[in-house]
Each structure stands twice: as C-alpha cells, then as structure tokens.
C-alpha cells in the first residue's frame, strides 16, 4: 500500500528569499522585483523562478535563478560567497515556507549588464523540498 503525502508543496521563491534575507552577514537587498533605480539598492540579489526541476512521491525539485548586482568585482565576490555559504546550509533545514532535503547551487557566471558600471553574476539553485 502506498502512503499518500498530504500538505502543500513549499514555495521555492519565498523560501529562497526568506533564507537569504535572514542572514545578517549578507548585507545585500534581496527581492523578487528589481527596483527602478538599481544603483541605490546595490548590492542587490534578485531571485526568480526558473524552468526545470521535477518531483516524485516524496519531494519536488524546483529551480530558482539568483542574480547578484554589485558596484564592482570585490563587492560581487563578497555577496556571491555569502549566497553560496547560506544556500549550502539550507539543505536539511526547514522554516515556515517548507523543508529542504537538498540544495544544489550552480557556479555563478558574470553576464553583461546595462548600465555597464553594474556587475551582474547569475546562478541557479535547485531545491528538493517536501510538502508541509
């Protein structure tokens, strides 16, 4: 007999944003909607749902894109290191948004951005979550 899982799947975007905003050492604005004037919000982390993932009877994997915007390479690298460290300890943890069995982050890539005085790094985290 197969046991049915009850509850709702976690919101991966809300979980990622909440997990990053509760890190007092990150020192960056975290949002799903970039502000009109990005310069005043730097360093900035913009999270958005990405295609991909999947699910089985116990977990659902969902991908979230993470874009880091900074005033220079030193600031971008500091924020990137903080994001990597924070998401590495997300696996095996839960909060009011759900429980994460696994958290896998791609390497960050530097992408061109307009205006050119803003550095942009892009990466993707895959969260394998359980319903709550």
MARTIGU-185474 format. One record per residue: residue number from 1; x, y, z of N, C-alpha, C in turn. Coordinates in nm, 4 decimals. Layout:
% residues N
+-----+----------+----------+----------+----------+----------+----------+----------+----------+----------+
: pos :     n_xx :     n_yy :     n_zz :    ca_xx :    ca_yy :    ca_zz :     c_xx :     c_yy :     c_zz :
+-----+----------+----------+----------+----------+----------+----------+----------+----------+----------+
: NUM :        X :        Y :        Z :        X :        Y :        Z :        X :        Y :        Z :
...
+-----+----------+----------+----------+----------+----------+----------+----------+----------+----------+
//
This chain:
% residues 132
+-----+----------+----------+----------+----------+----------+----------+----------+----------+----------+
: pos :     n_xx :     n_yy :     n_zz :    ca_xx :    ca_yy :    ca_zz :     c_xx :     c_yy :     c_zz :
+-----+----------+----------+----------+----------+----------+----------+----------+----------+----------+
:   1 :   0.0834 :  -0.1180 :   0.0000 :   0.0000 :   0.0000 :   0.0000 :   0.0884 :   0.1251 :   0.0000 :
:   2 :   0.0536 :   0.2200 :  -0.0829 :   0.1292 :   0.3441 :  -0.0939 :   0.0675 :   0.4481 :  -0.0024 :
:   3 :   0.1525 :   0.5112 :   0.0782 :   0.1038 :   0.6169 :   0.1669 :   0.1043 :   0.7492 :   0.0918 :
:   4 :  -0.0078 :   0.8164 :   0.0953 :  -0.0182 :   0.9457 :   0.0284 :   0.0444 :   1.0547 :   0.1150 :
:   5 :   0.1177 :   1.1425 :   0.0486 :   0.1738 :   1.2589 :   0.1158 :   0.0648 :   1.3651 :   0.1207 :
:   6 :   0.0452 :   1.4232 :   0.2364 :  -0.0534 :   1.5302 :   0.2492 :   0.0194 :   1.6609 :   0.2772 :
:   7 :  -0.0474 :   1.7698 :   0.2524 :   0.0119 :   1.9010 :   0.2735 :   0.0382 :   1.9695 :   0.1412 :
:   8 :   0.0874 :   2.0913 :   0.1491 :   0.1143 :   2.1715 :   0.0299 :   0.2639 :   2.1751 :   0.0022 :
:   9 :   0.2984 :   2.1811 :  -0.1260 :   0.4389 :   2.1952 :  -0.1617 :   0.4866 :   2.3335 :  -0.1189 :
:  10 :   0.6102 :   2.3402 :  -0.0789 :   0.6691 :   2.4670 :  -0.0362 :   0.6841 :   2.5620 :  -0.1551 :
:  11 :   0.6861 :   2.6906 :  -0.1267 :   0.7080 :   2.7937 :  -0.2279 :   0.8588 :   2.8180 :  -0.2370 :
:  12 :   0.9244 :   2.7711 :  -0.3436 :   1.0699 :   2.7814 :  -0.3500 :   1.1212 :   2.9253 :  -0.3586 :
:  13 :   1.0461 :   3.0125 :  -0.4232 :   1.0889 :   3.1515 :  -0.4343 :   1.0834 :   3.2199 :  -0.2979 :
:  14 :   0.9707 :   3.2042 :  -0.2282 :   0.9575 :   3.2633 :  -0.0945 :   1.0619 :   3.2067 :   0.0007 :
:  15 :   1.0875 :   3.0758 :  -0.0095 :   1.1856 :   3.0133 :   0.0787 :   1.3256 :   3.0678 :   0.0529 :
:  16 :   1.3639 :   3.0808 :  -0.0733 :   1.4974 :   3.1314 :  -0.1069 :   1.5148 :   3.2745 :  -0.0590 :
:  17 :   1.4162 :   3.3590 :  -0.0858 :   1.4243 :   3.4992 :  -0.0434 :   1.4294 :   3.5083 :   0.1085 :
:  18 :   1.3438 :   3.4346 :   0.1771 :   1.3427 :   3.4375 :   0.3235 :   1.4758 :   3.3889 :   0.3795 :
:  19 :   1.5283 :   3.2809 :   0.3241 :   1.6533 :   3.2232 :   0.3736 :   1.7691 :   3.3215 :   0.3564 :
:  20 :   1.7718 :   3.3945 :   0.2443 :   1.8794 :   3.4912 :   0.2213 :   1.8615 :   3.6181 :   0.3042 :
:  21 :   1.7384 :   3.6629 :   0.3236 :   1.7161 :   3.7864 :   0.3998 :   1.7378 :   3.7674 :   0.5491 :
:  22 :   1.7322 :   3.6453 :   0.5981 :   1.7521 :   3.6225 :   0.7417 :   1.8989 :   3.6025 :   0.7778 :
:  23 :   1.9887 :   3.6191 :   0.6821 :   2.1323 :   3.6112 :   0.7092 :   2.1845 :   3.7523 :   0.7339 :
:  24 :   2.2168 :   3.7817 :   0.8592 :   2.2610 :   3.9161 :   0.8968 :   2.3969 :   3.9525 :   0.8382 :
:  25 :   2.4732 :   3.8545 :   0.7914 :   2.6068 :   3.8830 :   0.7391 :   2.6080 :   3.9104 :   0.5891 :
:  26 :   2.4969 :   3.8914 :   0.5214 :   2.4939 :   3.9054 :   0.3754 :   2.5036 :   4.0514 :   0.3301 :
:  27 :   2.4419 :   4.1439 :   0.4016 :   2.4481 :   4.2874 :   0.3716 :   2.4127 :   4.3189 :   0.2264 :
:  28 :   2.2982 :   4.2679 :   0.1815 :   2.2506 :   4.2949 :   0.0460 :   2.0984 :   4.3000 :   0.0480 :
:  29 :   2.0412 :   4.3760 :  -0.0429 :   1.8969 :   4.3790 :  -0.0606 :   1.8568 :   4.2544 :  -0.1381 :
:  30 :   1.7565 :   4.1816 :  -0.0886 :   1.7091 :   4.0595 :  -0.1548 :   1.5634 :   4.0810 :  -0.1935 :
:  31 :   1.5300 :   4.0556 :  -0.3198 :   1.3950 :   4.0819 :  -0.3687 :   1.3616 :   3.9918 :  -0.4875 :
:  32 :   1.2335 :   3.9883 :  -0.5221 :   1.1904 :   3.9202 :  -0.6441 :   1.1663 :   4.0214 :  -0.7557 :
:  33 :   1.1591 :   4.1485 :  -0.7198 :   1.1322 :   4.2546 :  -0.8166 :   1.2418 :   4.3600 :  -0.8086 :
:  34 :   1.3224 :   4.3745 :  -0.9116 :   1.4292 :   4.4749 :  -0.9051 :   1.3721 :   4.6163 :  -0.9022 :
:  35 :   1.4338 :   4.7053 :  -0.8252 :   1.3856 :   4.8434 :  -0.8200 :   1.4163 :   4.9176 :  -0.9501 :
:  36 :   1.3443 :   5.0259 :  -0.9738 :   1.3656 :   5.1050 :  -1.0957 :   1.5070 :   5.1621 :  -1.0994 :
:  37 :   1.5551 :   5.2108 :  -0.9850 :   1.6920 :   5.2626 :  -0.9765 :   1.7759 :   5.1614 :  -0.8993 :
:  38 :   1.8449 :   5.0755 :  -0.9715 :   1.9227 :   4.9698 :  -0.9075 :   2.0426 :   5.0245 :  -0.8312 :
:  39 :   2.0968 :   5.1375 :  -0.8747 :   2.2168 :   5.1923 :  -0.8108 :   2.1967 :   5.2161 :  -0.6614 :
:  40 :   2.0795 :   5.2612 :  -0.6221 :   2.0556 :   5.2916 :  -0.4806 :   2.0363 :   5.1662 :  -0.3963 :
:  41 :   2.0130 :   5.0523 :  -0.4584 :   1.9872 :   4.9276 :  -0.3852 :   2.1080 :   4.8342 :  -0.3809 :
:  42 :   2.2177 :   4.8707 :  -0.4436 :   2.3335 :   4.7811 :  -0.4520 :   2.4033 :   4.7656 :  -0.3174 :
:  43 :   2.4546 :   4.6483 :  -0.2867 :   2.4435 :   4.5248 :  -0.3630 :   2.3012 :   4.4700 :  -0.3574 :
:  44 :   2.2620 :   4.4040 :  -0.4641 :   2.1244 :   4.3581 :  -0.4815 :   2.1232 :   4.2126 :  -0.5257 :
:  45 :   2.0319 :   4.1348 :  -0.4682 :   2.0101 :   3.9956 :  -0.5088 :   1.8664 :   3.9848 :  -0.5564 :
:  46 :   1.8471 :   3.9451 :  -0.6819 :   1.7132 :   3.9285 :  -0.7386 :   1.6904 :   3.7799 :  -0.7637 :
:  47 :   1.5846 :   3.7265 :  -0.7037 :   1.5505 :   3.5845 :  -0.7175 :   1.4265 :   3.5704 :  -0.8048 :
:  48 :   1.4251 :   3.4682 :  -0.8908 :   1.3083 :   3.4419 :  -0.9754 :   1.2996 :   3.2926 :  -1.0038 :
:  49 :   1.1774 :   3.2446 :  -1.0245 :   1.1592 :   3.1034 :  -1.0570 :   1.2202 :   3.0738 :  -1.1931 :
:  50 :   1.2809 :   2.9573 :  -1.2047 :   1.3440 :   2.9153 :  -1.3298 :   1.2777 :   2.7874 :  -1.3783 :
:  51 :   1.2821 :   2.7620 :  -1.5085 :   1.2258 :   2.6364 :  -1.5581 :   1.3118 :   2.5184 :  -1.5146 :
:  52 :   1.2504 :   2.4036 :  -1.5101 :   1.3237 :   2.2822 :  -1.4742 :   1.2761 :   2.2259 :  -1.3427 :
:  53 :   1.3394 :   2.1191 :  -1.3023 :   1.3016 :   2.0524 :  -1.1783 :   1.2176 :   1.9295 :  -1.2068 :
:  54 :   1.1517 :   1.8796 :  -1.1066 :   1.0684 :   1.7609 :  -1.1184 :   1.0216 :   1.7178 :  -0.9810 :
:  55 :   0.9495 :   1.6062 :  -0.9758 :   0.9048 :   1.5591 :  -0.8453 :   0.8795 :   1.4102 :  -0.8481 :
:  56 :   0.8814 :   1.3534 :  -0.7274 :   0.8446 :   1.2133 :  -0.7091 :   0.7414 :   1.2095 :  -0.5973 :
:  57 :   0.7203 :   1.0936 :  -0.5391 :   0.6145 :   1.0835 :  -0.4380 :   0.6492 :   1.1527 :  -0.3070 :
:  58 :   0.7757 :   1.1890 :  -0.2859 :   0.8149 :   1.2494 :  -0.1584 :   0.8681 :   1.3912 :  -0.1693 :
:  59 :   0.9312 :   1.4245 :  -0.2791 :   0.9937 :   1.5558 :  -0.2917 :   0.9643 :   1.6186 :  -0.4275 :
:  60 :   0.9757 :   1.7510 :  -0.4296 :   0.9662 :   1.8260 :  -0.5549 :   1.0927 :   1.9088 :  -0.5680 :
:  61 :   1.1533 :   1.9052 :  -0.6842 :   1.2707 :   1.9878 :  -0.7113 :   1.2276 :   2.1072 :  -0.7952 :
:  62 :   1.2664 :   2.2243 :  -0.7519 :   1.2331 :   2.3474 :  -0.8228 :   1.3583 :   2.4330 :  -0.8312 :
:  63 :   1.3755 :   2.4997 :  -0.9433 :   1.4929 :   2.5839 :  -0.9619 :   1.4585 :   2.7311 :  -0.9445 :
:  64 :   1.5514 :   2.8027 :  -0.8815 :   1.5375 :   2.9461 :  -0.8604 :   1.6639 :   3.0133 :  -0.9130 :
:  65 :   1.6467 :   3.1100 :  -1.0033 :   1.7602 :   3.1879 :  -1.0523 :   1.7953 :   3.2941 :  -0.9494 :
:  66 :   1.9246 :   3.3144 :  -0.9304 :   1.9739 :   3.4148 :  -0.8366 :   2.0686 :   3.5062 :  -0.9134 :
:  67 :   2.0304 :   3.6327 :  -0.9257 :   2.1136 :   3.7326 :  -0.9927 :   2.1679 :   3.8291 :  -0.8882 :
:  68 :   2.2979 :   3.8457 :  -0.8876 :   2.3647 :   3.9368 :  -0.7950 :   2.4104 :   4.0584 :  -0.8747 :
:  69 :   2.3758 :   4.1769 :  -0.8269 :   2.4168 :   4.3024 :  -0.8894 :   2.5022 :   4.3783 :  -0.7884 :
:  70 :   2.6157 :   4.4298 :  -0.8337 :   2.7083 :   4.4960 :  -0.7424 :   2.7805 :   4.6104 :  -0.8126 :
:  71 :   2.8454 :   4.6949 :  -0.7306 :   2.9167 :   4.8110 :  -0.7842 :   3.0530 :   4.7755 :  -0.8413 :
:  72 :   3.1063 :   4.6608 :  -0.8058 :   3.2369 :   4.6188 :  -0.8554 :   3.2602 :   4.4720 :  -0.8262 :
:  73 :   3.3726 :   4.4201 :  -0.8755 :   3.4016 :   4.2778 :  -0.8588 :   3.4193 :   4.2380 :  -0.7127 :
:  74 :   3.4848 :   4.3214 :  -0.6334 :   3.5076 :   4.2868 :  -0.4925 :   3.3743 :   4.2706 :  -0.4196 :
:  75 :   3.2832 :   4.3634 :  -0.4408 :   3.1519 :   4.3547 :  -0.3773 :   3.0745 :   4.2343 :  -0.4296 :
:  76 :   3.0807 :   4.2099 :  -0.5594 :   3.0102 :   4.0958 :  -0.6186 :   3.0619 :   3.9636 :  -0.5617 :
:  77 :   3.1930 :   3.9504 :  -0.5474 :   3.2518 :   3.8267 :  -0.4944 :   3.2148 :   3.8059 :  -0.3478 :
:  78 :   3.2094 :   3.9152 :  -0.2702 :   3.1704 :   3.9046 :  -0.1292 :   3.0263 :   3.8563 :  -0.1166 :
:  79 :   2.9364 :   3.9144 :  -0.1957 :   2.7957 :   3.8737 :  -0.1908 :   2.7803 :   3.7307 :  -0.2421 :
:  80 :   2.8508 :   3.6962 :  -0.3496 :   2.8435 :   3.5607 :  -0.4037 :   2.8872 :   3.4583 :  -0.2989 :
:  81 :   2.9962 :   3.4847 :  -0.2294 :   3.0441 :   3.3925 :  -0.1261 :   2.9406 :   3.3770 :  -0.0151 :
:  82 :   2.8741 :   3.4864 :   0.0213 :   2.7701 :   3.4795 :   0.1237 :   2.6498 :   3.3988 :   0.0793 :
:  83 :   2.6085 :   3.4166 :  -0.0461 :   2.4957 :   3.3399 :  -0.1006 :   2.5304 :   3.1915 :  -0.1046 :
:  84 :   2.6506 :   3.1588 :  -0.1518 :   2.6927 :   3.0184 :  -0.1582 :   2.6939 :   2.9551 :  -0.0196 :
:  85 :   2.7483 :   3.0265 :   0.0784 :   2.7547 :   2.9729 :   0.2148 :   2.6154 :   2.9546 :   0.2733 :
:  86 :   2.5288 :   3.0509 :   0.2511 :   2.3933 :   3.0446 :   0.3074 :   2.3137 :   2.9304 :   0.2452 :
:  87 :   2.3200 :   2.9135 :   0.1139 :   2.2425 :   2.8085 :   0.0481 :   2.3001 :   2.6696 :   0.0743 :
:  88 :   2.4294 :   2.6619 :   0.1052 :   2.4903 :   2.5321 :   0.1370 :   2.4335 :   2.4736 :   0.2659 :
:  89 :   2.3964 :   2.5595 :   0.3601 :   2.3420 :   2.5104 :   0.4878 :   2.1896 :   2.5047 :   0.4883 :
:  90 :   2.1274 :   2.5358 :   0.3748 :   1.9811 :   2.5271 :   0.3658 :   1.9338 :   2.3830 :   0.3643 :
:  91 :   2.0125 :   2.2921 :   0.3039 :   1.9673 :   2.1528 :   0.2967 :   1.9600 :   2.0922 :   0.4362 :
:  92 :   1.8540 :   2.0152 :   0.4551 :   1.8299 :   1.9542 :   0.5849 :   1.7666 :   2.0495 :   0.6837 :
:  93 :   1.7140 :   2.1609 :   0.6328 :   1.6584 :   2.2648 :   0.7181 :   1.5179 :   2.3007 :   0.6709 :
:  94 :   1.4375 :   2.3486 :   0.7621 :   1.3044 :   2.3949 :   0.7270 :   1.2738 :   2.5264 :   0.7952 :
:  95 :   1.1761 :   2.5952 :   0.7444 :   1.1233 :   2.7152 :   0.8076 :   0.9743 :   2.7205 :   0.7779 :
:  96 :   0.9120 :   2.8351 :   0.7993 :   0.7672 :   2.8415 :   0.7776 :   0.7279 :   2.8201 :   0.6321 :
:  97 :   0.8248 :   2.8245 :   0.5407 :   0.7947 :   2.8050 :   0.3992 :   0.8100 :   2.6605 :   0.3538 :
:  98 :   0.8672 :   2.5736 :   0.4366 :   0.8810 :   2.4336 :   0.3984 :   1.0104 :   2.3730 :   0.4473 :
:  99 :   1.0414 :   2.2539 :   0.3973 :   1.1606 :   2.1788 :   0.4366 :   1.2398 :   2.1440 :   0.3109 :
: 100 :   1.3704 :   2.1656 :   0.3154 :   1.4576 :   2.1391 :   0.2008 :   1.5452 :   2.0183 :   0.2307 :
: 101 :   1.5309 :   1.9128 :   0.1502 :   1.6179 :   1.7958 :   0.1629 :   1.7547 :   1.8232 :   0.1018 :
: 102 :   1.7564 :   1.8862 :  -0.0148 :   1.8819 :   1.9141 :  -0.0848 :   1.8780 :   2.0541 :  -0.1445 :
: 103 :   1.9932 :   2.1183 :  -0.1441 :   2.0107 :   2.2499 :  -0.2046 :   2.1367 :   2.2439 :  -0.2892 :
: 104 :   2.1207 :   2.2547 :  -0.4209 :   2.2356 :   2.2441 :  -0.5111 :   2.2467 :   2.3716 :  -0.5935 :
: 105 :   2.3606 :   2.4382 :  -0.5819 :   2.3820 :   2.5659 :  -0.6489 :   2.4810 :   2.5496 :  -0.7632 :
: 106 :   2.4466 :   2.6046 :  -0.8795 :   2.5422 :   2.6056 :  -0.9909 :   2.6501 :   2.7087 :  -0.9604 :
: 107 :   2.7566 :   2.7060 :  -1.0354 :   2.8549 :   2.8129 :  -1.0244 :   2.7962 :   2.9414 :  -1.0814 :
: 108 :   2.8414 :   3.0548 :  -1.0311 :   2.7932 :   3.1827 :  -1.0824 :   2.8719 :   3.2219 :  -1.2071 :
: 109 :   2.8033 :   3.2858 :  -1.3010 :   2.8660 :   3.3362 :  -1.4229 :   2.8471 :   3.4870 :  -1.4284 :
: 110 :   2.9467 :   3.5577 :  -1.4776 :   2.9323 :   3.7016 :  -1.4962 :   2.8677 :   3.7265 :  -1.6315 :
: 111 :   2.7622 :   3.8069 :  -1.6310 :   2.6878 :   3.8382 :  -1.7532 :   2.6948 :   3.9878 :  -1.7803 :
: 112 :   2.6917 :   4.0281 :  -1.9074 :   2.6885 :   4.1710 :  -1.9380 :   2.5609 :   4.2334 :  -1.8824 :
: 113 :   2.5718 :   4.3600 :  -1.8438 :   2.4554 :   4.4284 :  -1.7881 :   2.4568 :   4.5742 :  -1.8322 :
: 114 :   2.3376 :   4.6293 :  -1.8467 :   2.3216 :   4.7707 :  -1.8762 :   2.2560 :   4.8350 :  -1.7556 :
: 115 :   2.3126 :   4.9363 :  -1.6962 :   2.4333 :   5.0078 :  -1.7353 :   2.5600 :   4.9273 :  -1.7058 :
: 116 :   2.6659 :   4.9547 :  -1.7818 :   2.7876 :   4.8738 :  -1.7694 :   2.8641 :   4.8927 :  -1.6386 :
: 117 :   2.8290 :   4.9937 :  -1.5588 :   2.9000 :   5.0133 :  -1.4321 :   2.8474 :   4.9225 :  -1.3210 :
: 118 :   2.7494 :   4.8381 :  -1.3517 :   2.6964 :   4.7406 :  -1.2558 :   2.7429 :   4.6017 :  -1.2977 :
: 119 :   2.8015 :   4.5291 :  -1.2034 :   2.8451 :   4.3913 :  -1.2267 :   2.7260 :   4.2996 :  -1.2003 :
: 120 :   2.7044 :   4.2030 :  -1.2898 :   2.5947 :   4.1065 :  -1.2715 :   2.6506 :   3.9645 :  -1.2727 :
: 121 :   2.6186 :   3.8887 :  -1.1680 :   2.6511 :   3.7467 :  -1.1602 :   2.5207 :   3.6689 :  -1.1579 :
: 122 :   2.5147 :   3.5571 :  -1.2288 :   2.3918 :   3.4770 :  -1.2341 :   2.4226 :   3.3323 :  -1.1996 :
: 123 :   2.3371 :   3.2747 :  -1.1159 :   2.3474 :   3.1337 :  -1.0788 :   2.2080 :   3.0771 :  -1.0579 :
: 124 :   2.1987 :   2.9469 :  -1.0407 :   2.0698 :   2.8810 :  -1.0200 :   2.0828 :   2.7821 :  -0.9055 :
: 125 :   1.9873 :   2.7866 :  -0.8138 :   1.9826 :   2.6891 :  -0.7051 :   1.8659 :   2.5945 :  -0.7319 :
: 126 :   1.8878 :   2.4660 :  -0.7109 :   1.7818 :   2.3665 :  -0.7206 :   1.7503 :   2.3193 :  -0.5800 :
: 127 :   1.6246 :   2.3353 :  -0.5399 :   1.5802 :   2.2948 :  -0.4067 :   1.4934 :   2.1705 :  -0.4177 :
: 128 :   1.5306 :   2.0641 :  -0.3489 :   1.4465 :   1.9444 :  -0.3379 :   1.3712 :   1.9575 :  -0.2063 :
: 129 :   1.2384 :   1.9783 :  -0.2146 :   1.1576 :   2.0128 :  -0.0977 :   1.0513 :   1.9084 :  -0.0692 :
: 130 :   1.0108 :   1.9035 :   0.0558 :   0.8997 :   1.8178 :   0.0984 :   0.7762 :   1.9032 :   0.1216 :
: 131 :   0.6594 :   1.8421 :   0.1074 :   0.5388 :   1.9184 :   0.1410 :   0.5319 :   1.9413 :   0.2910 :
: 132 :   0.4625 :   2.0459 :   0.3293 :   0.4466 :   2.0752 :   0.4718 :   0.3027 :   2.0619 :   0.5131 :
+-----+----------+----------+----------+----------+----------+----------+----------+----------+----------+
//
